[in-house]
Amino acid sequence: MKLYDLFKRRPATIKSELSQAPAESSTYRFIGNDTVKEMVEHALEGREYGCRVIKGGNTKVTLEYTLNDIKTTINGDVIFPKIYVTNAEMPGTALKFSVGMLRLVCSNGMMAGTSFYSEKIIHRQGQTFEDKYEMVAEKIQEAVAYLEDTFASDMEEMVADSVTEAQAIEIIGNSNVPTKVKHEAIYRWFNPKRFADAQEDVWSLYNILNEAITDAVKSPQARLAYNQHLLRDITDLKTAC
């Protein structure tokens, strides 16, 4: 969806939301939360989804979209892909998008999980902003298409890919996570609390590491960093075993 398509669908006054920042700043611009919400929902047109608005400080909001029509069951876990969009109606802040298997871990919009598409765009004047913003809807649609068409079969391969005790220790030991997370994950591997974590496959190992990060790492920013490519890293390490 191009920006002019959005303008066709909304009153002309909305154009001002993507115009110059206040006169005292020619560097930054204003992006309204309503404009962002409509852009995302236009990209999701025809889908079944729920939207929860999580308010942060000042004008910051996080829009949590749950894709209810793309449900996948893995080892008894029901997975609904999510889209998180964080925006603030303040020049100089960032517009953030993430699509994937995500869960919100705190009110400021930080996530734990695996993102299949993510983007961060500073509210700044210039062509870089325009190019990134105009691609967001298309990228969201591409990520959702993957989640709908390919995600389930990829997850089935993970469930079918068994992991031995020795492999689990090697993969956890070589994962890019803190030592305390590794200790917690190894303990959980040998002492699973849930059926979904007791199957000794790649999915169980991913889930255990994901939850160990969430529980053992206090900083939301660090949780997000460790989780960002966790699924990819585990599958790569398993292939190398």
C-alpha positions in Angstrom: 0.0 0.0 0.0 1.4 3.4 -1.0 1.0 6.5 1.1 -1.3 8.0 -1.5 -3.6 4.9 -1.2 -4.0 5.7 2.4 -4.8 9.3 1.7 -7.6 8.3 -0.7 -9.2 6.3 2.1 -9.1 9.0 4.7 -10.1 12.7 5.0 -7.6 15.1 3.4 -6.8 16.6 6.8 -5.0 13.3 7.7 -2.3 14.3 5.3 -1.1 16.7 7.9 -0.1 13.8 10.1 2.7 12.9 7.7 3.8 16.5 7.0 6.5 18.7 8.5 7.2 18.6 12.2 6.4 21.8 14.1 8.1 24.9 12.8 10.8 24.8 15.4 12.2 21.6 13.9 12.8 20.8 10.2 14.5 17.5 11.1 11.6 15.4 12.5 8.0 14.8 11.5 4.7 13.8 13.2 3.1 10.4 12.7 -0.3 9.9 14.2 -1.2 6.7 16.0 -4.5 6.6 14.1 -2.7 6.7 10.7 -0.4 3.9 11.7 -3.3 1.8 12.9 -5.2 2.2 9.7 -2.1 1.4 7.6 -1.6 -1.9 9.5 -5.3 -2.8 9.3 -5.4 -2.1 5.6 -2.5 -4.5 5.2 -4.6 -7.1 7.2 -7.8 -6.5 5.2 -9.8 -9.7 4.9 -8.1 -11.4 7.8 -9.5 -12.3 11.2 -7.6 -10.6 13.9 -7.9 -9.0 17.3 -6.3 -5.7 18.3 -5.3 -4.7 21.8 -4.1 -1.1 22.5 -1.4 -0.9 25.2 -0.8 2.6 26.4 2.7 3.7 27.5 4.1 7.0 28.7 3.0 10.3 27.1 1.6 9.5 23.6 3.3 6.1 23.2 1.0 3.1 22.3 1.7 -0.5 21.4 -0.9 -2.1 19.0 -1.0 -5.9 19.6 -2.6 -7.7 16.7 -3.4 -11.4 17.1 -3.9 -13.3 13.8 -6.8 -15.5 14.8 -7.2 -17.2 11.4 -3.6 -18.6 11.3 -3.6 -21.0 14.2 -0.9 -23.7 14.5 -0.7 -26.4 17.1 2.8 -27.6 18.1 3.2 -30.4 20.7 -0.1 -29.3 22.2 0.8 -25.6 22.2 -1.6 -23.4 20.2 0.4 -20.7 18.4 -1.3 -17.5 17.1 1.1 -15.3 15.2 1.2 -11.7 16.4 2.0 -8.2 15.0 3.3 -5.5 17.4 3.4 -1.9 16.4 4.8 0.7 18.7 4.4 4.4 18.0 4.5 7.7 19.8 3.0 11.0 18.5 6.2 12.8 19.2 8.8 14.0 16.6 12.1 12.2 16.9 10.7 8.9 18.3 10.6 5.6 16.5 7.9 3.6 14.7 8.5 -0.1 15.4 7.0 -3.2 13.7 7.5 -6.9 14.5 5.7 -9.9 13.0 6.1 -13.4 14.3 5.7 -15.7 17.3 5.9 -13.0 19.9 4.7 -12.3 23.4 4.8 -8.9 25.1 7.0 -9.0 28.2 6.5 -5.5 29.5 4.4 -2.4 29.0 7.0 -0.5 26.9 6.5 -2.8 23.9 9.4 -5.2 24.3 8.8 -8.7 23.0 10.1 -12.2 23.6 10.0 -14.7 20.7 11.0 -15.0 17.1 10.3 -12.2 14.6 9.9 -13.0 10.9 9.9 -9.3 10.0 10.8 -6.3 12.0 11.4 -2.6 11.2 12.3 0.5 13.1 11.7 3.9 11.5 12.7 7.2 13.2 10.2 10.0 12.7 12.7 12.0 10.5 12.3 14.0 7.4 13.7 12.6 4.2 13.5 9.9 1.5 14.8 7.2 3.8 11.7 7.5 6.0 9.4 7.6 3.0 11.0 4.5 1.4 10.8 2.5 4.6 7.3 3.6 5.5 5.9 2.7 2.1 7.3 -0.8 2.3 5.9 -1.6 5.8 2.4 -2.8 4.6 4.0 -4.9 1.8 6.4 -6.5 4.3 3.7 -7.2 6.8 1.6 -8.9 4.0 4.7 -11.0 3.0 5.3 -12.1 6.6 1.7 -13.0 7.1 1.7 -15.0 3.8 4.6 -17.0 5.1 2.9 -17.6 8.4 -0.2 -18.8 6.6 1.4 -20.9 3.8 4.7 -22.2 5.1 5.0 -21.7 8.8 3.0 -24.8 9.9 5.1 -27.2 7.7 8.3 -25.6 9.0 7.1 -26.2 12.5 6.2 -29.8 11.7 9.8 -30.3 10.6 11.0 -28.9 13.9 8.8 -31.3 15.8 9.9 -34.2 13.7 13.6 -33.3 14.2 14.5 -35.2 17.4 17.3 -33.9 19.8 19.4 -36.2 21.9 20.5 -35.3 25.4 24.1 -34.7 24.1 22.9 -32.5 21.3 20.7 -30.5 23.6 23.6 -29.8 25.9 25.8 -28.8 22.9 23.2 -26.6 21.3 22.4 -24.8 24.6 26.1 -24.5 25.4 26.8 -22.8 22.0 23.7 -20.5 22.0 24.2 -16.8 22.2 22.7 -16.4 25.6 24.1 -15.7 29.1 25.5 -18.5 31.2 22.6 -18.3 33.7 20.2 -18.9 30.8 22.1 -21.9 29.7 22.1 -23.4 33.2 18.3 -22.8 33.5 17.6 -24.3 30.0 19.7 -27.4 30.7 17.8 -27.9 34.0 14.4 -27.5 32.2 15.5 -29.9 29.4 16.0 -32.7 32.0 13.1 -31.5 34.2 10.3 -30.3 31.9 7.3 -28.7 33.5 5.0 -29.1 30.5 4.1 -31.7 27.9 5.1 -29.4 25.1 8.6 -29.1 26.6 9.1 -32.9 27.1 9.2 -34.1 23.5 13.0 -33.9 23.0 12.7 -32.1 19.6 13.9 -28.8 18.2 10.6 -27.1 19.0 10.8 -28.1 22.7 14.4 -26.9 22.9 13.5 -23.5 21.3 10.6 -23.1 23.7 12.7 -24.0 26.8 15.4 -21.5 25.8 12.8 -18.8 25.0 11.2 -19.2 28.5 14.6 -19.4 30.2 15.6 -16.1 28.6 12.3 -14.5 29.7 12.7 -15.7 33.3 16.4 -15.2 33.8 17.1 -12.0 31.9 15.7 -8.9 33.7 16.3 -6.3 31.0 13.5 -6.1 28.4 16.0 -4.8 25.8 18.3 -7.8 26.5 15.4 -10.3 26.3 14.5 -8.9 22.9 18.1 -9.1 21.6 18.6 -12.7 22.8 15.3 -13.8 21.3 15.4 -12.0 18.0 17.2 -14.8 16.1 16.9 -17.6 18.6 14.9 -20.0 16.4 17.2 -19.6 13.5 20.3 -20.1 15.7 18.9 -23.3 17.2 18.1 -24.8 13.9 21.6 -23.9 12.5 23.3 -25.4 15.6 21.2 -28.6 15.3 22.2 -28.9 11.6 25.8 -28.6 12.7 25.6 -31.3 15.3 
